[in-house]
Amino acid sequence: MVAQLSDDEASMREKSREQLVQLGNHEVTRELVLALIDPRMQVRWEAAKALQAIADPLSAAALMHALDDEDEDVRWVAAEGLIALGRTGLLTVLSGLMKRAGSVAFCRSAHHVFSKWRTDADAINPVLAALEQLDSAMTDHRPPSRRWSR
């Protein structure tokens, strides 16, 4: 089913993704994690979208690495996947930020994750403020266009 994430038809990719989500076991998570490094953007997006829905903590590190993906849509969905992981996702991004603070793409994606925690964790507010100082455009970060399937 993971191979079908590269289908030319969006409806076939979506159907495959939904089937993978229904299975939602660790084996599926491992296969989707591998798909996050596929050279085809739509495969990476579909994999991140499925991982978001499955919300398996095993995907945290791979989703964190995808926050630096070359494609903004993939980064956004990876951030949403980390948000779905709750505290595990938050801690993973905090750890990644220590190593990838020099990447504007990563910082913007991290900001998206942290912004979901703004009202729940006062400890996140200084991190958000620091990221916003790096790039004032982060305060107006909107979801990218949805080119692929929903």
PyMOL CGO cylinders between C-alpha atoms (Angstrom):
from pymol import cmd
from pymol.cgo import CYLINDER

trace = [
    CYLINDER, 0.00, 0.00, 0.00, 2.88, 2.40, 0.69, 0.3, 1, 1, 1, 1, 1, 1,
    CYLINDER, 2.88, 2.40, 0.69, 3.94, 2.01, -2.94, 0.3, 1, 1, 1, 1, 1, 1,
    CYLINDER, 3.94, 2.01, -2.94, 0.52, 3.32, -4.00, 0.3, 1, 1, 1, 1, 1, 1,
    CYLINDER, 0.52, 3.32, -4.00, 1.29, 6.66, -2.34, 0.3, 1, 1, 1, 1, 1, 1,
    CYLINDER, 1.29, 6.66, -2.34, 3.11, 7.51, -5.57, 0.3, 1, 1, 1, 1, 1, 1,
    CYLINDER, 3.11, 7.51, -5.57, 0.10, 6.91, -7.81, 0.3, 1, 1, 1, 1, 1, 1,
    CYLINDER, 0.10, 6.91, -7.81, -0.60, 9.65, -10.35, 0.3, 1, 1, 1, 1, 1, 1,
    CYLINDER, -0.60, 9.65, -10.35, -4.24, 9.81, -9.24, 0.3, 1, 1, 1, 1, 1, 1,
    CYLINDER, -4.24, 9.81, -9.24, -4.86, 11.72, -6.03, 0.3, 1, 1, 1, 1, 1, 1,
    CYLINDER, -4.86, 11.72, -6.03, -7.89, 9.55, -5.24, 0.3, 1, 1, 1, 1, 1, 1,
    CYLINDER, -7.89, 9.55, -5.24, -5.74, 6.40, -5.33, 0.3, 1, 1, 1, 1, 1, 1,
    CYLINDER, -5.74, 6.40, -5.33, -3.13, 7.99, -3.06, 0.3, 1, 1, 1, 1, 1, 1,
    CYLINDER, -3.13, 7.99, -3.06, -5.82, 9.06, -0.64, 0.3, 1, 1, 1, 1, 1, 1,
    CYLINDER, -5.82, 9.06, -0.64, -7.40, 5.59, -0.62, 0.3, 1, 1, 1, 1, 1, 1,
    CYLINDER, -7.40, 5.59, -0.62, -4.03, 3.98, 0.06, 0.3, 1, 1, 1, 1, 1, 1,
    CYLINDER, -4.03, 3.98, 0.06, -3.28, 6.49, 2.82, 0.3, 1, 1, 1, 1, 1, 1,
    CYLINDER, -3.28, 6.49, 2.82, -6.64, 5.80, 4.47, 0.3, 1, 1, 1, 1, 1, 1,
    CYLINDER, -6.64, 5.80, 4.47, -6.00, 2.05, 4.38, 0.3, 1, 1, 1, 1, 1, 1,
    CYLINDER, -6.00, 2.05, 4.38, -2.57, 2.53, 5.94, 0.3, 1, 1, 1, 1, 1, 1,
    CYLINDER, -2.57, 2.53, 5.94, -4.08, 4.69, 8.67, 0.3, 1, 1, 1, 1, 1, 1,
    CYLINDER, -4.08, 4.69, 8.67, -6.68, 2.03, 9.41, 0.3, 1, 1, 1, 1, 1, 1,
    CYLINDER, -6.68, 2.03, 9.41, -3.94, -0.56, 9.87, 0.3, 1, 1, 1, 1, 1, 1,
    CYLINDER, -3.94, -0.56, 9.87, -1.96, 1.92, 11.98, 0.3, 1, 1, 1, 1, 1, 1,
    CYLINDER, -1.96, 1.92, 11.98, 0.54, -0.52, 13.47, 0.3, 1, 1, 1, 1, 1, 1,
    CYLINDER, 0.54, -0.52, 13.47, 4.28, -0.16, 14.09, 0.3, 1, 1, 1, 1, 1, 1,
    CYLINDER, 4.28, -0.16, 14.09, 5.14, -1.92, 10.82, 0.3, 1, 1, 1, 1, 1, 1,
    CYLINDER, 5.14, -1.92, 10.82, 3.07, 0.62, 8.86, 0.3, 1, 1, 1, 1, 1, 1,
    CYLINDER, 3.07, 0.62, 8.86, 4.73, 3.43, 10.79, 0.3, 1, 1, 1, 1, 1, 1,
    CYLINDER, 4.73, 3.43, 10.79, 8.18, 2.10, 9.88, 0.3, 1, 1, 1, 1, 1, 1,
    CYLINDER, 8.18, 2.10, 9.88, 7.27, 1.92, 6.19, 0.3, 1, 1, 1, 1, 1, 1,
    CYLINDER, 7.27, 1.92, 6.19, 5.83, 5.44, 6.23, 0.3, 1, 1, 1, 1, 1, 1,
    CYLINDER, 5.83, 5.44, 6.23, 8.93, 6.75, 7.98, 0.3, 1, 1, 1, 1, 1, 1,
    CYLINDER, 8.93, 6.75, 7.98, 10.99, 5.38, 5.08, 0.3, 1, 1, 1, 1, 1, 1,
    CYLINDER, 10.99, 5.38, 5.08, 8.60, 7.05, 2.62, 0.3, 1, 1, 1, 1, 1, 1,
    CYLINDER, 8.60, 7.05, 2.62, 9.39, 10.43, 4.24, 0.3, 1, 1, 1, 1, 1, 1,
    CYLINDER, 9.39, 10.43, 4.24, 12.73, 10.41, 2.42, 0.3, 1, 1, 1, 1, 1, 1,
    CYLINDER, 12.73, 10.41, 2.42, 11.32, 9.47, -0.98, 0.3, 1, 1, 1, 1, 1, 1,
    CYLINDER, 11.32, 9.47, -0.98, 12.52, 11.82, -3.75, 0.3, 1, 1, 1, 1, 1, 1,
    CYLINDER, 12.52, 11.82, -3.75, 8.90, 12.42, -4.86, 0.3, 1, 1, 1, 1, 1, 1,
    CYLINDER, 8.90, 12.42, -4.86, 7.24, 15.24, -2.99, 0.3, 1, 1, 1, 1, 1, 1,
    CYLINDER, 7.24, 15.24, -2.99, 3.73, 13.79, -3.10, 0.3, 1, 1, 1, 1, 1, 1,
    CYLINDER, 3.73, 13.79, -3.10, 4.96, 10.53, -1.54, 0.3, 1, 1, 1, 1, 1, 1,
    CYLINDER, 4.96, 10.53, -1.54, 6.59, 12.44, 1.32, 0.3, 1, 1, 1, 1, 1, 1,
    CYLINDER, 6.59, 12.44, 1.32, 3.42, 14.51, 1.80, 0.3, 1, 1, 1, 1, 1, 1,
    CYLINDER, 3.42, 14.51, 1.80, 1.19, 11.43, 1.82, 0.3, 1, 1, 1, 1, 1, 1,
    CYLINDER, 1.19, 11.43, 1.82, 3.51, 9.66, 4.25, 0.3, 1, 1, 1, 1, 1, 1,
    CYLINDER, 3.51, 9.66, 4.25, 3.53, 12.65, 6.61, 0.3, 1, 1, 1, 1, 1, 1,
    CYLINDER, 3.53, 12.65, 6.61, -0.26, 12.94, 6.37, 0.3, 1, 1, 1, 1, 1, 1,
    CYLINDER, -0.26, 12.94, 6.37, -0.69, 9.26, 7.25, 0.3, 1, 1, 1, 1, 1, 1,
    CYLINDER, -0.69, 9.26, 7.25, 1.77, 9.54, 10.13, 0.3, 1, 1, 1, 1, 1, 1,
    CYLINDER, 1.77, 9.54, 10.13, -0.17, 12.54, 11.41, 0.3, 1, 1, 1, 1, 1, 1,
    CYLINDER, -0.17, 12.54, 11.41, -3.35, 10.47, 11.53, 0.3, 1, 1, 1, 1, 1, 1,
    CYLINDER, -3.35, 10.47, 11.53, -1.69, 7.41, 13.07, 0.3, 1, 1, 1, 1, 1, 1,
    CYLINDER, -1.69, 7.41, 13.07, 0.13, 9.48, 15.73, 0.3, 1, 1, 1, 1, 1, 1,
    CYLINDER, 0.13, 9.48, 15.73, 2.60, 6.73, 16.62, 0.3, 1, 1, 1, 1, 1, 1,
    CYLINDER, 2.60, 6.73, 16.62, 5.44, 8.05, 18.82, 0.3, 1, 1, 1, 1, 1, 1,
    CYLINDER, 5.44, 8.05, 18.82, 7.84, 5.94, 16.73, 0.3, 1, 1, 1, 1, 1, 1,
    CYLINDER, 7.84, 5.94, 16.73, 7.43, 8.53, 13.97, 0.3, 1, 1, 1, 1, 1, 1,
    CYLINDER, 7.43, 8.53, 13.97, 8.55, 11.52, 16.07, 0.3, 1, 1, 1, 1, 1, 1,
    CYLINDER, 8.55, 11.52, 16.07, 12.20, 11.65, 14.97, 0.3, 1, 1, 1, 1, 1, 1,
    CYLINDER, 12.20, 11.65, 14.97, 11.37, 11.18, 11.29, 0.3, 1, 1, 1, 1, 1, 1,
    CYLINDER, 11.37, 11.18, 11.29, 8.67, 13.86, 11.38, 0.3, 1, 1, 1, 1, 1, 1,
    CYLINDER, 8.67, 13.86, 11.38, 11.12, 16.18, 13.12, 0.3, 1, 1, 1, 1, 1, 1,
    CYLINDER, 11.12, 16.18, 13.12, 13.62, 15.66, 10.28, 0.3, 1, 1, 1, 1, 1, 1,
    CYLINDER, 13.62, 15.66, 10.28, 10.82, 16.40, 7.79, 0.3, 1, 1, 1, 1, 1, 1,
    CYLINDER, 10.82, 16.40, 7.79, 10.46, 19.86, 9.33, 0.3, 1, 1, 1, 1, 1, 1,
    CYLINDER, 10.46, 19.86, 9.33, 13.47, 20.72, 7.18, 0.3, 1, 1, 1, 1, 1, 1,
    CYLINDER, 13.47, 20.72, 7.18, 12.04, 19.20, 3.97, 0.3, 1, 1, 1, 1, 1, 1,
    CYLINDER, 12.04, 19.20, 3.97, 12.59, 21.17, 0.77, 0.3, 1, 1, 1, 1, 1, 1,
    CYLINDER, 12.59, 21.17, 0.77, 8.82, 21.40, 0.27, 0.3, 1, 1, 1, 1, 1, 1,
    CYLINDER, 8.82, 21.40, 0.27, 6.72, 23.72, 2.42, 0.3, 1, 1, 1, 1, 1, 1,
    CYLINDER, 6.72, 23.72, 2.42, 3.63, 21.48, 2.20, 0.3, 1, 1, 1, 1, 1, 1,
    CYLINDER, 3.63, 21.48, 2.20, 5.59, 18.49, 3.52, 0.3, 1, 1, 1, 1, 1, 1,
    CYLINDER, 5.59, 18.49, 3.52, 7.01, 20.61, 6.34, 0.3, 1, 1, 1, 1, 1, 1,
    CYLINDER, 7.01, 20.61, 6.34, 3.53, 21.81, 7.32, 0.3, 1, 1, 1, 1, 1, 1,
    CYLINDER, 3.53, 21.81, 7.32, 2.05, 18.30, 7.44, 0.3, 1, 1, 1, 1, 1, 1,
    CYLINDER, 2.05, 18.30, 7.44, 5.08, 17.01, 9.36, 0.3, 1, 1, 1, 1, 1, 1,
    CYLINDER, 5.08, 17.01, 9.36, 4.53, 19.80, 11.91, 0.3, 1, 1, 1, 1, 1, 1,
    CYLINDER, 4.53, 19.80, 11.91, 0.88, 18.80, 12.17, 0.3, 1, 1, 1, 1, 1, 1,
    CYLINDER, 0.88, 18.80, 12.17, 2.03, 15.21, 12.75, 0.3, 1, 1, 1, 1, 1, 1,
    CYLINDER, 2.03, 15.21, 12.75, 4.27, 16.33, 15.60, 0.3, 1, 1, 1, 1, 1, 1,
    CYLINDER, 4.27, 16.33, 15.60, 1.41, 18.33, 17.08, 0.3, 1, 1, 1, 1, 1, 1,
    CYLINDER, 1.41, 18.33, 17.08, -0.72, 15.16, 16.97, 0.3, 1, 1, 1, 1, 1, 1,
    CYLINDER, -0.72, 15.16, 16.97, 1.97, 13.41, 19.04, 0.3, 1, 1, 1, 1, 1, 1,
    CYLINDER, 1.97, 13.41, 19.04, 1.40, 15.85, 21.88, 0.3, 1, 1, 1, 1, 1, 1,
    CYLINDER, 1.40, 15.85, 21.88, 4.17, 16.18, 24.43, 0.3, 1, 1, 1, 1, 1, 1,
    CYLINDER, 4.17, 16.18, 24.43, 6.35, 13.63, 22.60, 0.3, 1, 1, 1, 1, 1, 1,
    CYLINDER, 6.35, 13.63, 22.60, 6.21, 15.77, 19.46, 0.3, 1, 1, 1, 1, 1, 1,
    CYLINDER, 6.21, 15.77, 19.46, 6.92, 18.94, 21.41, 0.3, 1, 1, 1, 1, 1, 1,
    CYLINDER, 6.92, 18.94, 21.41, 9.97, 17.49, 23.14, 0.3, 1, 1, 1, 1, 1, 1,
    CYLINDER, 9.97, 17.49, 23.14, 11.25, 16.05, 19.88, 0.3, 1, 1, 1, 1, 1, 1,
    CYLINDER, 11.25, 16.05, 19.88, 11.06, 19.45, 18.18, 0.3, 1, 1, 1, 1, 1, 1,
    CYLINDER, 11.06, 19.45, 18.18, 12.75, 21.15, 21.13, 0.3, 1, 1, 1, 1, 1, 1,
    CYLINDER, 12.75, 21.15, 21.13, 15.58, 18.64, 20.83, 0.3, 1, 1, 1, 1, 1, 1,
    CYLINDER, 15.58, 18.64, 20.83, 15.81, 19.16, 17.07, 0.3, 1, 1, 1, 1, 1, 1,
    CYLINDER, 15.81, 19.16, 17.07, 15.85, 22.92, 17.45, 0.3, 1, 1, 1, 1, 1, 1,
    CYLINDER, 15.85, 22.92, 17.45, 19.11, 22.71, 19.37, 0.3, 1, 1, 1, 1, 1, 1,
    CYLINDER, 19.11, 22.71, 19.37, 20.75, 21.10, 16.32, 0.3, 1, 1, 1, 1, 1, 1,
    CYLINDER, 20.75, 21.10, 16.32, 18.91, 22.88, 13.51, 0.3, 1, 1, 1, 1, 1, 1,
    CYLINDER, 18.91, 22.88, 13.51, 18.49, 26.42, 14.75, 0.3, 1, 1, 1, 1, 1, 1,
    CYLINDER, 18.49, 26.42, 14.75, 20.42, 27.65, 11.69, 0.3, 1, 1, 1, 1, 1, 1,
    CYLINDER, 20.42, 27.65, 11.69, 17.74, 26.42, 9.28, 0.3, 1, 1, 1, 1, 1, 1,
    CYLINDER, 17.74, 26.42, 9.28, 15.04, 29.00, 8.58, 0.3, 1, 1, 1, 1, 1, 1,
    CYLINDER, 15.04, 29.00, 8.58, 12.71, 26.29, 7.24, 0.3, 1, 1, 1, 1, 1, 1,
    CYLINDER, 12.71, 26.29, 7.24, 13.15, 24.22, 10.40, 0.3, 1, 1, 1, 1, 1, 1,
    CYLINDER, 13.15, 24.22, 10.40, 12.62, 27.24, 12.65, 0.3, 1, 1, 1, 1, 1, 1,
    CYLINDER, 12.62, 27.24, 12.65, 9.43, 28.18, 10.85, 0.3, 1, 1, 1, 1, 1, 1,
    CYLINDER, 9.43, 28.18, 10.85, 8.13, 24.63, 11.16, 0.3, 1, 1, 1, 1, 1, 1,
    CYLINDER, 8.13, 24.63, 11.16, 9.14, 24.49, 14.81, 0.3, 1, 1, 1, 1, 1, 1,
    CYLINDER, 9.14, 24.49, 14.81, 7.29, 27.76, 15.38, 0.3, 1, 1, 1, 1, 1, 1,
    CYLINDER, 7.29, 27.76, 15.38, 4.15, 26.16, 13.93, 0.3, 1, 1, 1, 1, 1, 1,
    CYLINDER, 4.15, 26.16, 13.93, 4.45, 23.25, 16.37, 0.3, 1, 1, 1, 1, 1, 1,
    CYLINDER, 4.45, 23.25, 16.37, 5.19, 25.48, 19.36, 0.3, 1, 1, 1, 1, 1, 1,
    CYLINDER, 5.19, 25.48, 19.36, 2.35, 27.89, 18.55, 0.3, 1, 1, 1, 1, 1, 1,
    CYLINDER, 2.35, 27.89, 18.55, -0.14, 25.09, 19.26, 0.3, 1, 1, 1, 1, 1, 1,
    CYLINDER, -0.14, 25.09, 19.26, 1.24, 24.96, 22.81, 0.3, 1, 1, 1, 1, 1, 1,
    CYLINDER, 1.24, 24.96, 22.81, 1.25, 28.72, 23.45, 0.3, 1, 1, 1, 1, 1, 1,
    CYLINDER, 1.25, 28.72, 23.45, -1.77, 28.74, 25.76, 0.3, 1, 1, 1, 1, 1, 1,
    CYLINDER, -1.77, 28.74, 25.76, -0.95, 25.41, 27.43, 0.3, 1, 1, 1, 1, 1, 1,
    CYLINDER, -0.95, 25.41, 27.43, 2.68, 25.90, 28.36, 0.3, 1, 1, 1, 1, 1, 1,
    CYLINDER, 2.68, 25.90, 28.36, 4.15, 29.20, 29.49, 0.3, 1, 1, 1, 1, 1, 1,
    CYLINDER, 4.15, 29.20, 29.49, 7.60, 27.65, 29.09, 0.3, 1, 1, 1, 1, 1, 1,
    CYLINDER, 7.60, 27.65, 29.09, 7.10, 27.65, 25.31, 0.3, 1, 1, 1, 1, 1, 1,
    CYLINDER, 7.10, 27.65, 25.31, 6.44, 31.38, 25.08, 0.3, 1, 1, 1, 1, 1, 1,
    CYLINDER, 6.44, 31.38, 25.08, 10.14, 32.40, 25.34, 0.3, 1, 1, 1, 1, 1, 1,
    CYLINDER, 10.14, 32.40, 25.34, 11.00, 29.91, 22.58, 0.3, 1, 1, 1, 1, 1, 1,
    CYLINDER, 11.00, 29.91, 22.58, 8.26, 31.32, 20.36, 0.3, 1, 1, 1, 1, 1, 1,
    CYLINDER, 8.26, 31.32, 20.36, 9.45, 34.88, 21.03, 0.3, 1, 1, 1, 1, 1, 1,
    CYLINDER, 9.45, 34.88, 21.03, 13.02, 33.95, 20.08, 0.3, 1, 1, 1, 1, 1, 1,
    CYLINDER, 13.02, 33.95, 20.08, 11.88, 32.29, 16.86, 0.3, 1, 1, 1, 1, 1, 1,
    CYLINDER, 11.88, 32.29, 16.86, 9.71, 35.28, 15.99, 0.3, 1, 1, 1, 1, 1, 1,
    CYLINDER, 9.71, 35.28, 15.99, 12.70, 37.59, 16.43, 0.3, 1, 1, 1, 1, 1, 1,
    CYLINDER, 12.70, 37.59, 16.43, 14.63, 35.47, 13.92, 0.3, 1, 1, 1, 1, 1, 1,
    CYLINDER, 14.63, 35.47, 13.92, 11.98, 35.97, 11.29, 0.3, 1, 1, 1, 1, 1, 1,
    CYLINDER, 11.98, 35.97, 11.29, 9.08, 38.35, 11.82, 0.3, 1, 1, 1, 1, 1, 1,
    CYLINDER, 9.08, 38.35, 11.82, 7.20, 36.56, 9.02, 0.3, 1, 1, 1, 1, 1, 1,
    CYLINDER, 7.20, 36.56, 9.02, 6.74, 33.61, 11.37, 0.3, 1, 1, 1, 1, 1, 1,
    CYLINDER, 6.74, 33.61, 11.37, 4.05, 35.45, 13.29, 0.3, 1, 1, 1, 1, 1, 1,
    CYLINDER, 4.05, 35.45, 13.29, 1.89, 35.35, 10.16, 0.3, 1, 1, 1, 1, 1, 1,
    CYLINDER, 1.89, 35.35, 10.16, 2.71, 31.78, 9.10, 0.3, 1, 1, 1, 1, 1, 1,
    CYLINDER, 2.71, 31.78, 9.10, -0.24, 30.25, 7.24, 0.3, 1, 1, 1, 1, 1, 1,
    CYLINDER, -0.24, 30.25, 7.24, -0.76, 26.74, 5.92, 0.3, 1, 1, 1, 1, 1, 1,
    CYLINDER, -0.76, 26.74, 5.92, 0.74, 26.23, 2.47, 0.3, 1, 1, 1, 1, 1, 1,
    CYLINDER, 0.74, 26.23, 2.47, -1.40, 25.44, -0.53, 0.3, 1, 1, 1, 1, 1, 1,
    CYLINDER, -1.40, 25.44, -0.53, -2.78, 21.94, -0.69, 0.3, 1, 1, 1, 1, 1, 1,
    CYLINDER, -2.78, 21.94, -0.69, -1.46, 20.72, -4.02, 0.3, 1, 1, 1, 1, 1, 1,
    CYLINDER, -1.46, 20.72, -4.02, -1.86, 17.05, -3.33, 0.3, 1, 1, 1, 1, 1, 1,
    CYLINDER, -1.86, 17.05, -3.33, -4.71, 15.03, -1.88, 0.3, 1, 1, 1, 1, 1, 1,
    CYLINDER, -4.71, 15.03, -1.88, -6.54, 16.02, 1.26, 0.3, 1, 1, 1, 1, 1, 1,
]
cmd.load_cgo(trace, "trace")
